[in-house]
Amino acid sequence: MTAPEESRAWFPFGMGREDAHTRLFCLPFAGGGASNFLPWRARLAEAGIGVAPVQYPGHETRLGETPLHAWEDMLAALQETLAPLLDRPYALFGYSMGARLAFALAARLAAAGTPPVQLIVAAHLPPDLPSPALQAAGMDDESFKALLLQYGGIPVEMAREQGFWDLTLPVMRADFALAAAPLDAHAYAGAASAAYPIACYAGVDDAHAGTKEMAGWRRFTRAGFILREFAGDHFFLRSADVCPALNTDLALARSADLSSLVSA
């Protein structure tokens, strides 16, 4: 199944393997785009998983669009876009800001009768803790740049180019405002007792979302929970191989046999 015409902006790289038994919708970090997840596609296709990376307005292939600043706008648009694509089991993977978004989106989709087989969150604190993005509120451009560089992930040569910042700062401002905003109370309440399992991926050297804090995601599911550690900092996504873990976790979630993965 290919994405309907109205979904192509959100999924510019398509759904991945068309005969996939499970779709993995990937929600990027602040400032990030769908292309970050394309390296997973061939690896996970072998296991029958279709990698479908989401493109936010204002990012990569959608640079000409205005970024979204409000959760309700983002969640409503994503729910409408995903609705015709949930014709088979699916999971949500969210990285950093994307984890917070995936959490709320999973709750909305579950409330509509189409829950994911699994929610996979990476590099973000549990949603009942203050969002790290709050620290950016009121920062001038130079302070905000310094904060972004602390997260890593921006090549030194790019950080020296004013043109890069001219393009990047408006998008990052919008994403940080989105990440700092309170979640919808209804979605939050629904997710607090989710019936789907949660897998939590943490970088061992992540100063913004450490393993100890990320273990708190356990509070948001009454199904299976797994916490995995990967070598790297906040952007371990770019250096660690997470595909074996994704394959294992999704296979166990589909079989509803998470007993071997539940943390002590």
PyRosetta script that sets phi, psi and omega in degrees:
from pyrosetta import init, pose_from_sequence

init()
pose = pose_from_sequence("MTAPEESRAWFPFGMGREDAHTRLFCLPFAGGGASNFLPWRARLAEAGIGVAPVQYPGHETRLGETPLHAWEDMLAALQETLAPLLDRPYALFGYSMGARLAFALAARLAAAGTPPVQLIVAAHLPPDLPSPALQAAGMDDESFKALLLQYGGIPVEMAREQGFWDLTLPVMRADFALAAAPLDAHAYAGAASAAYPIACYAGVDDAHAGTKEMAGWRRFTRAGFILREFAGDHFFLRSADVCPALNTDLALARSADLSSLVSA")
pose.set_psi(1, 127.5)
pose.set_omega(1, 176.0)
pose.set_phi(2, -93.6)
pose.set_psi(2, 158.5)
pose.set_omega(2, -178.8)
pose.set_phi(3, -66.9)
pose.set_psi(3, 137.8)
pose.set_omega(3, 174.5)
pose.set_phi(4, -58.2)
pose.set_psi(4, 159.5)
pose.set_omega(4, -176.7)
pose.set_phi(5, -51.5)
pose.set_psi(5, -44.2)
pose.set_omega(5, -176.4)
pose.set_phi(6, -69.9)
pose.set_psi(6, -12.4)
pose.set_omega(6, -178.6)
pose.set_phi(7, -95.0)
pose.set_psi(7, -8.7)
pose.set_omega(7, -171.2)
pose.set_phi(8, -66.2)
pose.set_psi(8, -30.1)
pose.set_omega(8, 177.1)
pose.set_phi(9, -65.0)
pose.set_psi(9, -39.3)
pose.set_omega(9, 180.0)
pose.set_phi(10, -74.7)
pose.set_psi(10, -26.2)
pose.set_omega(10, -178.8)
pose.set_phi(11, -129.0)
pose.set_psi(11, 68.8)
pose.set_omega(11, -174.9)
pose.set_phi(12, -66.2)
pose.set_psi(12, -19.8)
pose.set_omega(12, -179.7)
pose.set_phi(13, -104.1)
pose.set_psi(13, 12.3)
pose.set_omega(13, 175.6)
pose.set_phi(14, 77.4)
pose.set_psi(14, -165.6)
pose.set_omega(14, -174.2)
pose.set_phi(15, -98.8)
pose.set_psi(15, -0.5)
pose.set_omega(15, -174.4)
pose.set_phi(16, 80.2)
pose.set_psi(16, -149.3)
pose.set_omega(16, -176.6)
pose.set_phi(17, -55.4)
pose.set_psi(17, 120.2)
pose.set_omega(17, -173.4)
pose.set_phi(18, -69.3)
pose.set_psi(18, -29.5)
pose.set_omega(18, 179.7)
pose.set_phi(19, -97.4)
pose.set_psi(19, 21.7)
pose.set_omega(19, -179.0)
pose.set_phi(20, -59.8)
pose.set_psi(20, 140.2)
pose.set_omega(20, 175.8)
pose.set_phi(21, -81.5)
pose.set_psi(21, -18.5)
pose.set_omega(21, 178.7)
pose.set_phi(22, -140.2)
pose.set_psi(22, 136.1)
pose.set_omega(22, 173.7)
pose.set_phi(23, -99.5)
pose.set_psi(23, 140.0)
pose.set_omega(23, 176.4)
pose.set_phi(24, -116.4)
pose.set_psi(24, 102.8)
pose.set_omega(24, 177.6)
pose.set_phi(25, -83.9)
pose.set_psi(25, 122.6)
pose.set_omega(25, -173.8)
pose.set_phi(26, -109.0)
pose.set_psi(26, 124.4)
pose.set_omega(26, -177.2)
pose.set_phi(27, -108.8)
pose.set_psi(27, 116.6)
pose.set_omega(27, -172.3)
pose.set_phi(28, -71.7)
pose.set_psi(28, 169.3)
pose.set_omega(28, 175.1)
pose.set_phi(29, -76.4)
pose.set_psi(29, 170.4)
pose.set_omega(29, 178.5)
pose.set_phi(30, -58.0)
pose.set_psi(30, 128.6)
pose.set_omega(30, -179.4)
pose.set_phi(31, 81.8)
pose.set_psi(31, -9.3)
pose.set_omega(31, -176.2)
pose.set_phi(32, -90.8)
pose.set_psi(32, 165.5)
pose.set_omega(32, -179.0)
pose.set_phi(33, -130.5)
pose.set_psi(33, 176.4)
pose.set_omega(33, -175.5)
pose.set_phi(34, -61.1)
pose.set_psi(34, -29.2)
pose.set_omega(34, -175.3)
pose.set_phi(35, -62.1)
pose.set_psi(35, -21.6)
pose.set_omega(35, -179.3)
pose.set_phi(36, -61.5)
pose.set_psi(36, -23.0)
pose.set_omega(36, -175.6)
pose.set_phi(37, -101.2)
pose.set_psi(37, -3.1)
pose.set_omega(37, -177.8)
pose.set_phi(38, -63.5)
pose.set_psi(38, -32.9)
pose.set_omega(38, 177.7)
pose.set_phi(39, -60.7)
pose.set_psi(39, -21.2)
pose.set_omega(39, 179.0)
pose.set_phi(40, -75.5)
pose.set_psi(40, -21.6)
pose.set_omega(40, -165.8)
pose.set_phi(41, -58.6)
pose.set_psi(41, -51.6)
pose.set_omega(41, -178.0)
pose.set_phi(42, -65.6)
pose.set_psi(42, -39.0)
pose.set_omega(42, -178.2)
pose.set_phi(43, -63.7)
pose.set_psi(43, -45.3)
pose.set_omega(43, -175.7)
pose.set_phi(44, -83.0)
pose.set_psi(44, -21.2)
pose.set_omega(44, 177.0)
pose.set_phi(45, -61.4)
pose.set_psi(45, -32.8)
pose.set_omega(45, 179.0)
pose.set_phi(46, -61.5)
pose.set_psi(46, -27.2)
pose.set_omega(46, 179.8)
pose.set_phi(47, -96.1)
pose.set_psi(47, 8.9)
pose.set_omega(47, 178.4)
pose.set_phi(48, 80.5)
pose.set_psi(48, 22.1)
pose.set_omega(48, -178.6)
pose.set_phi(49, -108.3)
pose.set_psi(49, 128.2)
pose.set_omega(49, 177.1)
pose.set_phi(50, -95.4)
pose.set_psi(50, 117.2)
pose.set_omega(50, -179.4)
pose.set_phi(51, -87.3)
pose.set_psi(51, 118.7)
pose.set_omega(51, -177.2)
pose.set_phi(52, -120.6)
pose.set_psi(52, 91.6)
pose.set_omega(52, -177.8)
pose.set_phi(53, -77.8)
pose.set_psi(53, 134.2)
pose.set_omega(53, -179.6)
pose.set_phi(54, -86.1)
pose.set_psi(54, 138.9)
pose.set_omega(54, 174.3)
pose.set_phi(55, -111.0)
pose.set_psi(55, 116.9)
pose.set_omega(55, 177.9)
pose.set_phi(56, -75.1)
pose.set_psi(56, 151.1)
pose.set_omega(56, 172.8)
pose.set_phi(57, -57.2)
pose.set_psi(57, 138.4)
pose.set_omega(57, 179.4)
pose.set_phi(58, 88.1)
pose.set_psi(58, -0.1)
pose.set_omega(58, -176.4)
pose.set_phi(59, -116.1)
pose.set_psi(59, 140.0)
pose.set_omega(59, 173.5)
pose.set_phi(60, 45.8)
pose.set_psi(60, -107.9)
pose.set_omega(60, -175.6)
pose.set_phi(61, -69.5)
pose.set_psi(61, -6.8)
pose.set_omega(61, -178.0)
pose.set_phi(62, -118.6)
pose.set_psi(62, 32.6)
pose.set_omega(62, -176.2)
pose.set_phi(63, -59.7)
pose.set_psi(63, -28.2)
pose.set_omega(63, -178.3)
pose.set_phi(64, -78.8)
pose.set_psi(64, -4.4)
pose.set_omega(64, -178.8)
pose.set_phi(65, -97.7)
pose.set_psi(65, 157.0)
pose.set_omega(65, 178.4)
pose.set_phi(66, -79.6)
pose.set_psi(66, 127.7)
pose.set_omega(66, 177.2)
pose.set_phi(67, -62.2)
pose.set_psi(67, 150.5)
pose.set_omega(67, 179.3)
pose.set_phi(68, -86.9)
pose.set_psi(68, 138.5)
pose.set_omega(68, -176.4)
pose.set_phi(69, -109.2)
pose.set_psi(69, -10.5)
pose.set_omega(69, -172.7)
pose.set_phi(70, -121.3)
pose.set_psi(70, 137.9)
pose.set_omega(70, 179.9)
pose.set_phi(71, -58.7)
pose.set_psi(71, -44.3)
pose.set_omega(71, -176.1)
pose.set_phi(72, -59.5)
pose.set_psi(72, -41.4)
pose.set_omega(72, 179.0)
pose.set_phi(73, -64.1)
pose.set_psi(73, -45.9)
pose.set_omega(73, -178.6)
pose.set_phi(74, -66.2)
pose.set_psi(74, -46.9)
pose.set_omega(74, -177.3)
pose.set_phi(75, -66.1)
pose.set_psi(75, -42.6)
pose.set_omega(75, -180.0)
pose.set_phi(76, -63.2)
pose.set_psi(76, -42.3)
pose.set_omega(76, -179.8)
pose.set_phi(77, -65.3)
pose.set_psi(77, -42.6)
pose.set_omega(77, -179.8)
pose.set_phi(78, -67.6)
pose.set_psi(78, -41.6)
pose.set_omega(78, 179.6)
pose.set_phi(79, -61.3)
pose.set_psi(79, -43.1)
pose.set_omega(79, 179.2)
pose.set_phi(80, -65.3)
pose.set_psi(80, -39.8)
pose.set_omega(80, -178.2)
pose.set_phi(81, -69.2)
pose.set_psi(81, -40.2)
pose.set_omega(81, -177.0)
pose.set_phi(82, -77.0)
pose.set_psi(82, -25.2)
pose.set_omega(82, -172.7)
pose.set_phi(83, -47.9)
pose.set_psi(83, -49.1)
pose.set_omega(83, -178.7)
pose.set_phi(84, -78.2)
pose.set_psi(84, -3.7)
pose.set_omega(84, -177.1)
pose.set_phi(85, -100.9)
pose.set_psi(85, 1.1)
pose.set_omega(85, -177.2)
pose.set_phi(86, -95.5)
pose.set_psi(86, 48.9)
pose.set_omega(86, -178.2)
pose.set_phi(87, -89.4)
pose.set_psi(87, 7.2)
pose.set_omega(87, 179.2)
pose.set_phi(88, -157.8)
pose.set_psi(88, 169.9)
pose.set_omega(88, 178.8)
pose.set_phi(89, -55.8)
pose.set_psi(89, 144.3)
pose.set_omega(89, -179.1)
pose.set_phi(90, -144.1)
pose.set_psi(90, 159.5)
pose.set_omega(90, 174.3)
pose.set_phi(91, -131.7)
pose.set_psi(91, 157.7)
pose.set_omega(91, 175.5)
pose.set_phi(92, -113.0)
pose.set_psi(92, 131.3)
pose.set_omega(92, 173.6)
pose.set_phi(93, -117.2)
pose.set_psi(93, 123.3)
pose.set_omega(93, 178.6)
pose.set_phi(94, -124.1)
pose.set_psi(94, 133.6)
pose.set_omega(94, -178.3)
pose.set_phi(95, -113.7)
pose.set_psi(95, 124.1)
pose.set_omega(95, -179.6)
pose.set_phi(96, 55.7)
pose.set_psi(96, -118.9)
pose.set_omega(96, 177.9)
pose.set_phi(97, -54.0)
pose.set_psi(97, -35.4)
pose.set_omega(97, 179.1)
pose.set_phi(98, -61.8)
pose.set_psi(98, -26.8)
pose.set_omega(98, 178.0)
pose.set_phi(99, -68.2)
pose.set_psi(99, -42.0)
pose.set_omega(99, 178.3)
pose.set_phi(100, -64.5)
pose.set_psi(100, -39.8)
pose.set_omega(100, 178.3)
pose.set_phi(101, -67.7)
pose.set_psi(101, -43.9)
pose.set_omega(101, -179.8)
pose.set_phi(102, -62.2)
pose.set_psi(102, -37.8)
pose.set_omega(102, 178.0)
pose.set_phi(103, -57.7)
pose.set_psi(103, -50.5)
pose.set_omega(103, -178.6)
pose.set_phi(104, -71.0)
pose.set_psi(104, -36.9)
pose.set_omega(104, -179.9)
pose.set_phi(105, -66.7)
pose.set_psi(105, -41.6)
pose.set_omega(105, 178.5)
pose.set_phi(106, -58.8)
pose.set_psi(106, -41.1)
pose.set_omega(106, 179.6)
pose.set_phi(107, -63.6)
pose.set_psi(107, -42.2)
pose.set_omega(107, 179.7)
pose.set_phi(108, -65.5)
pose.set_psi(108, -43.1)
pose.set_omega(108, -179.8)
pose.set_phi(109, -67.5)
pose.set_psi(109, -36.5)
pose.set_omega(109, 177.2)
pose.set_phi(110, -65.8)
pose.set_psi(110, -41.3)
pose.set_omega(110, 179.6)
pose.set_phi(111, -64.1)
pose.set_psi(111, -26.8)
pose.set_omega(111, 178.6)
pose.set_phi(112, -85.5)
pose.set_psi(112, 2.3)
pose.set_omega(112, 177.1)
pose.set_phi(113, 92.5)
pose.set_psi(113, 9.7)
pose.set_omega(113, 179.9)
pose.set_phi(114, -129.6)
pose.set_psi(114, 70.0)
pose.set_omega(114, -178.3)
pose.set_phi(115, -73.0)
pose.set_psi(115, 154.3)
pose.set_omega(115, 173.9)
pose.set_phi(116, -73.6)
pose.set_psi(116, 160.1)
pose.set_omega(116, 172.9)
pose.set_phi(117, -76.0)
pose.set_psi(117, -20.8)
pose.set_omega(117, 178.8)
pose.set_phi(118, -164.2)
pose.set_psi(118, 146.7)
pose.set_omega(118, 170.1)
pose.set_phi(119, -108.9)
pose.set_psi(119, 124.8)
pose.set_omega(119, 179.1)
pose.set_phi(120, -116.6)
pose.set_psi(120, 121.3)
pose.set_omega(120, -176.7)
pose.set_phi(121, -120.1)
pose.set_psi(121, 143.3)
pose.set_omega(121, -177.6)
pose.set_phi(122, -140.1)
pose.set_psi(122, 139.8)
pose.set_omega(122, 168.7)
pose.set_phi(123, 59.2)
pose.set_psi(123, 37.0)
pose.set_omega(123, 175.7)
pose.set_phi(124, -149.5)
pose.set_psi(124, 142.4)
pose.set_omega(124, 177.9)
pose.set_phi(125, -65.5)
pose.set_psi(125, 155.6)
pose.set_omega(125, 174.7)
pose.set_phi(126, -56.6)
pose.set_psi(126, 151.3)
pose.set_omega(126, -173.2)
pose.set_phi(127, -71.0)
pose.set_psi(127, -8.6)
pose.set_omega(127, 175.6)
pose.set_phi(128, -90.0)
pose.set_psi(128, 2.1)
pose.set_omega(128, 172.9)
pose.set_phi(129, -103.1)
pose.set_psi(129, 152.4)
pose.set_omega(129, -179.6)
pose.set_phi(130, -57.2)
pose.set_psi(130, 136.6)
pose.set_omega(130, 179.0)
pose.set_phi(131, -66.8)
pose.set_psi(131, 132.7)
pose.set_omega(131, 175.6)
pose.set_phi(132, -58.6)
pose.set_psi(132, -21.5)
pose.set_omega(132, -178.5)
pose.set_phi(133, -68.0)
pose.set_psi(133, -16.1)
pose.set_omega(133, -179.9)
pose.set_phi(134, -61.1)
pose.set_psi(134, -28.3)
pose.set_omega(134, -177.0)
pose.set_phi(135, -66.7)
pose.set_psi(135, -16.2)
pose.set_omega(135, -178.8)
pose.set_phi(136, -82.7)
pose.set_psi(136, -12.1)
pose.set_omega(136, -176.5)
pose.set_phi(137, -59.3)
pose.set_psi(137, 126.7)
pose.set_omega(137, 176.4)
pose.set_phi(138, 79.7)
pose.set_psi(138, 0.9)
pose.set_omega(138, 179.9)
pose.set_phi(139, -70.8)
pose.set_psi(139, 141.9)
pose.set_omega(139, 171.3)
pose.set_phi(140, -76.8)
pose.set_psi(140, 173.5)
pose.set_omega(140, -173.1)
pose.set_phi(141, -60.4)
pose.set_psi(141, -42.3)
pose.set_omega(141, -176.9)
pose.set_phi(142, -66.8)
pose.set_psi(142, -40.1)
pose.set_omega(142, 178.1)
pose.set_phi(143, -67.1)
pose.set_psi(143, -38.3)
pose.set_omega(143, -179.9)
pose.set_phi(144, -67.2)
pose.set_psi(144, -40.6)
pose.set_omega(144, 175.9)
pose.set_phi(145, -58.7)
pose.set_psi(145, -45.0)
pose.set_omega(145, -179.5)
pose.set_phi(146, -61.2)
pose.set_psi(146, -39.5)
pose.set_omega(146, 178.2)
pose.set_phi(147, -63.6)
pose.set_psi(147, -44.7)
pose.set_omega(147, -179.7)
pose.set_phi(148, -61.9)
pose.set_psi(148, -39.0)
pose.set_omega(148, 179.3)
pose.set_phi(149, -67.3)
pose.set_psi(149, -28.7)
pose.set_omega(149, 176.5)
pose.set_phi(150, -63.8)
pose.set_psi(150, -31.2)
pose.set_omega(150, 179.4)
pose.set_phi(151, -70.7)
pose.set_psi(151, -22.3)
pose.set_omega(151, -175.3)
pose.set_phi(152, 80.3)
pose.set_psi(152, -178.2)
pose.set_omega(152, 176.6)
pose.set_phi(153, 91.4)
pose.set_psi(153, -12.6)
pose.set_omega(153, 177.8)
pose.set_phi(154, -104.2)
pose.set_psi(154, 115.7)
pose.set_omega(154, 179.7)
pose.set_phi(155, -57.8)
pose.set_psi(155, 142.3)
pose.set_omega(155, -176.8)
pose.set_phi(156, -56.6)
pose.set_psi(156, -43.1)
pose.set_omega(156, -176.9)
pose.set_phi(157, -63.8)
pose.set_psi(157, -33.8)
pose.set_omega(157, 178.2)
pose.set_phi(158, -72.5)
pose.set_psi(158, -37.6)
pose.set_omega(158, -178.8)
pose.set_phi(159, -64.0)
pose.set_psi(159, -18.0)
pose.set_omega(159, 179.9)
pose.set_phi(160, -86.2)
pose.set_psi(160, -8.3)
pose.set_omega(160, -175.3)
pose.set_phi(161, -98.9)
pose.set_psi(161, 120.3)
pose.set_omega(161, 179.6)
pose.set_phi(162, -63.7)
pose.set_psi(162, -32.6)
pose.set_omega(162, 178.6)
pose.set_phi(163, -61.4)
pose.set_psi(163, -36.0)
pose.set_omega(163, 176.8)
pose.set_phi(164, -61.9)
pose.set_psi(164, -45.2)
pose.set_omega(164, -178.8)
pose.set_phi(165, -69.0)
pose.set_psi(165, -33.5)
pose.set_omega(165, 178.5)
pose.set_phi(166, -60.6)
pose.set_psi(166, -37.0)
pose.set_omega(166, 178.6)
pose.set_phi(167, -81.2)
pose.set_psi(167, -35.5)
pose.set_omega(167, -170.2)
pose.set_phi(168, -82.8)
pose.set_psi(168, -41.9)
pose.set_omega(168, -172.6)
pose.set_phi(169, -58.0)
pose.set_psi(169, -46.0)
pose.set_omega(169, 179.9)
pose.set_phi(170, -60.2)
pose.set_psi(170, -39.3)
pose.set_omega(170, 179.3)
pose.set_phi(171, -67.7)
pose.set_psi(171, -43.6)
pose.set_omega(171, -179.3)
pose.set_phi(172, -67.2)
pose.set_psi(172, -36.5)
pose.set_omega(172, 176.0)
pose.set_phi(173, -60.1)
pose.set_psi(173, -45.4)
pose.set_omega(173, -179.6)
pose.set_phi(174, -64.0)
pose.set_psi(174, -44.4)
pose.set_omega(174, -177.8)
pose.set_phi(175, -66.0)
pose.set_psi(175, -40.9)
pose.set_omega(175, 179.2)
pose.set_phi(176, -68.1)
pose.set_psi(176, -35.9)
pose.set_omega(176, 176.1)
pose.set_phi(177, -63.7)
pose.set_psi(177, -40.6)
pose.set_omega(177, 178.1)
pose.set_phi(178, -63.8)
pose.set_psi(178, -47.6)
pose.set_omega(178, -177.4)
pose.set_phi(179, -65.2)
pose.set_psi(179, -28.6)
pose.set_omega(179, -177.8)
pose.set_phi(180, -84.3)
pose.set_psi(180, -17.8)
pose.set_omega(180, -176.0)
pose.set_phi(181, -70.5)
pose.set_psi(181, 147.6)
pose.set_omega(181, 177.2)
pose.set_phi(182, -62.8)
pose.set_psi(182, 144.9)
pose.set_omega(182, 176.4)
pose.set_phi(183, -74.9)
pose.set_psi(183, 154.0)
pose.set_omega(183, 175.6)
pose.set_phi(184, -56.7)
pose.set_psi(184, 127.3)
pose.set_omega(184, -174.8)
pose.set_phi(185, -60.6)
pose.set_psi(185, -38.4)
pose.set_omega(185, -179.6)
pose.set_phi(186, -64.4)
pose.set_psi(186, -46.5)
pose.set_omega(186, 179.8)
pose.set_phi(187, -64.1)
pose.set_psi(187, -39.4)
pose.set_omega(187, -179.0)
pose.set_phi(188, -62.6)
pose.set_psi(188, -44.7)
pose.set_omega(188, -179.2)
pose.set_phi(189, -64.2)
pose.set_psi(189, -39.5)
pose.set_omega(189, 179.8)
pose.set_phi(190, -66.9)
pose.set_psi(190, -38.4)
pose.set_omega(190, -177.8)
pose.set_phi(191, -74.0)
pose.set_psi(191, -19.9)
pose.set_omega(191, -176.8)
pose.set_phi(192, -65.3)
pose.set_psi(192, -17.3)
pose.set_omega(192, 178.9)
pose.set_phi(193, -131.5)
pose.set_psi(193, 42.4)
pose.set_omega(193, -174.5)
pose.set_phi(194, -60.2)
pose.set_psi(194, 139.5)
pose.set_omega(194, 178.8)
pose.set_phi(195, -88.1)
pose.set_psi(195, -8.0)
pose.set_omega(195, 178.5)
pose.set_phi(196, -95.2)
pose.set_psi(196, 150.9)
pose.set_omega(196, -178.9)
pose.set_phi(197, -73.6)
pose.set_psi(197, 158.8)
pose.set_omega(197, 176.8)
pose.set_phi(198, -122.9)
pose.set_psi(198, 130.8)
pose.set_omega(198, 170.6)
pose.set_phi(199, -110.2)
pose.set_psi(199, 134.8)
pose.set_omega(199, -172.0)
pose.set_phi(200, -122.8)
pose.set_psi(200, 122.2)
pose.set_omega(200, -177.1)
pose.set_phi(201, -112.3)
pose.set_psi(201, 127.8)
pose.set_omega(201, -176.3)
pose.set_phi(202, -131.2)
pose.set_psi(202, 143.6)
pose.set_omega(202, 172.7)
pose.set_phi(203, -85.5)
pose.set_psi(203, 132.7)
pose.set_omega(203, -174.8)
pose.set_phi(204, -64.3)
pose.set_psi(204, -24.3)
pose.set_omega(204, -179.7)
pose.set_phi(205, -109.8)
pose.set_psi(205, 20.1)
pose.set_omega(205, -179.8)
pose.set_phi(206, -76.5)
pose.set_psi(206, 113.2)
pose.set_omega(206, -178.6)
pose.set_phi(207, -80.6)
pose.set_psi(207, -9.6)
pose.set_omega(207, -175.9)
pose.set_phi(208, -103.8)
pose.set_psi(208, -23.1)
pose.set_omega(208, -179.6)
pose.set_phi(209, -150.1)
pose.set_psi(209, 76.7)
pose.set_omega(209, -175.9)
pose.set_phi(210, -70.8)
pose.set_psi(210, 163.8)
pose.set_omega(210, -177.7)
pose.set_phi(211, -58.6)
pose.set_psi(211, -43.0)
pose.set_omega(211, -178.3)
pose.set_phi(212, -60.0)
pose.set_psi(212, -45.4)
pose.set_omega(212, -179.4)
pose.set_phi(213, -70.1)
pose.set_psi(213, -39.6)
pose.set_omega(213, -177.5)
pose.set_phi(214, -68.1)
pose.set_psi(214, -20.4)
pose.set_omega(214, 175.4)
pose.set_phi(215, -60.3)
pose.set_psi(215, -19.6)
pose.set_omega(215, 179.3)
pose.set_phi(216, -66.9)
pose.set_psi(216, -11.9)
pose.set_omega(216, 175.1)
pose.set_phi(217, -61.9)
pose.set_psi(217, -18.5)
pose.set_omega(217, 177.0)
pose.set_phi(218, -55.6)
pose.set_psi(218, -29.3)
pose.set_omega(218, -176.6)
pose.set_phi(219, -66.7)
pose.set_psi(219, -11.7)
pose.set_omega(219, -170.7)
pose.set_phi(220, -109.6)
pose.set_psi(220, 19.8)
pose.set_omega(220, 174.0)
pose.set_phi(221, -147.9)
pose.set_psi(221, 145.5)
pose.set_omega(221, 171.4)
pose.set_phi(222, -107.5)
pose.set_psi(222, 11.2)
pose.set_omega(222, 173.7)
pose.set_phi(223, -105.1)
pose.set_psi(223, -155.8)
pose.set_omega(223, -176.9)
pose.set_phi(224, -70.7)
pose.set_psi(224, 153.4)
pose.set_omega(224, 178.8)
pose.set_phi(225, -139.4)
pose.set_psi(225, 138.6)
pose.set_omega(225, 175.7)
pose.set_phi(226, -138.8)
pose.set_psi(226, 138.1)
pose.set_omega(226, 175.4)
pose.set_phi(227, -117.4)
pose.set_psi(227, 121.8)
pose.set_omega(227, 179.5)
pose.set_phi(228, -117.9)
pose.set_psi(228, 143.3)
pose.set_omega(228, 176.9)
pose.set_phi(229, -109.2)
pose.set_psi(229, 143.3)
pose.set_omega(229, 177.7)
pose.set_phi(230, -131.0)
pose.set_psi(230, 146.5)
pose.set_omega(230, 176.8)
pose.set_phi(231, -64.8)
pose.set_psi(231, 133.3)
pose.set_omega(231, 177.7)
pose.set_phi(232, 132.4)
pose.set_psi(232, 176.7)
pose.set_omega(232, -178.7)
pose.set_phi(233, -100.6)
pose.set_psi(233, -146.4)
pose.set_omega(233, -176.1)
pose.set_phi(234, -60.9)
pose.set_psi(234, -29.4)
pose.set_omega(234, 179.9)
pose.set_phi(235, -105.8)
pose.set_psi(235, 43.4)
pose.set_omega(235, 176.5)
pose.set_phi(236, -59.9)
pose.set_psi(236, -19.3)
pose.set_omega(236, 176.9)
pose.set_phi(237, -52.2)
pose.set_psi(237, -32.6)
pose.set_omega(237, -173.0)
pose.set_phi(238, -87.4)
pose.set_psi(238, -8.3)
pose.set_omega(238, -178.6)
pose.set_phi(239, -126.6)
pose.set_psi(239, -33.1)
pose.set_omega(239, -177.6)
pose.set_phi(240, -85.4)
pose.set_psi(240, 147.8)
pose.set_omega(240, 176.8)
pose.set_phi(241, -91.0)
pose.set_psi(241, 102.6)
pose.set_omega(241, -178.1)
pose.set_phi(242, -95.7)
pose.set_psi(242, -5.4)
pose.set_omega(242, -175.3)
pose.set_phi(243, -61.5)
pose.set_psi(243, -42.7)
pose.set_omega(243, 177.2)
pose.set_phi(244, -59.0)
pose.set_psi(244, -40.0)
pose.set_omega(244, 178.7)
pose.set_phi(245, -65.8)
pose.set_psi(245, -42.7)
pose.set_omega(245, 178.4)
pose.set_phi(246, -61.0)
pose.set_psi(246, -44.6)
pose.set_omega(246, -179.7)
pose.set_phi(247, -61.4)
pose.set_psi(247, -46.9)
pose.set_omega(247, 179.7)
pose.set_phi(248, -62.9)
pose.set_psi(248, -48.2)
pose.set_omega(248, -175.2)
pose.set_phi(249, -66.5)
pose.set_psi(249, -40.0)
pose.set_omega(249, 179.6)
pose.set_phi(250, -69.6)
pose.set_psi(250, -37.0)
pose.set_omega(250, 178.2)
pose.set_phi(251, -63.9)
pose.set_psi(251, -42.5)
pose.set_omega(251, -179.8)
pose.set_phi(252, -70.7)
pose.set_psi(252, -35.7)
pose.set_omega(252, 177.8)
pose.set_phi(253, -65.3)
pose.set_psi(253, -40.4)
pose.set_omega(253, 179.5)
pose.set_phi(254, -63.9)
pose.set_psi(254, -35.9)
pose.set_omega(254, -178.6)
pose.set_phi(255, -85.5)
pose.set_psi(255, -3.1)
pose.set_omega(255, -179.2)
pose.set_phi(256, 57.6)
pose.set_psi(256, 31.4)
pose.set_omega(256, 179.1)
pose.set_phi(257, -120.7)
pose.set_psi(257, 83.1)
pose.set_omega(257, -177.7)
pose.set_phi(258, -104.5)
pose.set_psi(258, 9.7)
pose.set_omega(258, -173.2)
pose.set_phi(259, -59.3)
pose.set_psi(259, -34.3)
pose.set_omega(259, -177.4)
pose.set_phi(260, -77.8)
pose.set_psi(260, -10.6)
pose.set_omega(260, -176.6)
pose.set_phi(261, -106.2)
pose.set_psi(261, -10.4)
pose.set_omega(261, -176.4)
pose.set_phi(262, -67.9)
pose.set_psi(262, 124.7)
pose.set_omega(262, -178.0)
pose.set_phi(263, -68.2)
pose.set_psi(263, 150.9)
pose.set_omega(263, 179.7)
pose.set_phi(264, -72.2)
pose.dump_pdb("model.pdb")
